[in-house]
Amino acid sequence: LKELSLASRIRKILDTAVARSEGQIRLPELLTGLHCRYEHLCRLFKKFYGVSPLEYILAQRITKAKTLLRNTSMSVSEISYQVGMNSPAYFTKQFRSIAGKTPKEYRDNFTDR
């Protein structure tokens, strides 16, 4: 129960950081207030959520990007910065690895309907 509570606190911290679109998120600094070793916190988070904190942050950013692609006319570059990624090329690469298509292909798929 104590571990689950700690994992839940980590998730809240990560969700807040992603919501703020802070750009580069420095996880070790972000999690220092939990007073545990960074490695331990990462293992604990993965145990309960099935992904590392970095993978979780990336997935949250891609989810946010999908919403922006569907509901705005922002460019892919603007969206990459909006979700906290500093390189549109890296954003596109990561988006494709998670969504199975590029951001443009994803948007085109929604506008064709």
Beta strands, then each sheet from edge to edge (+ up, - down):
end
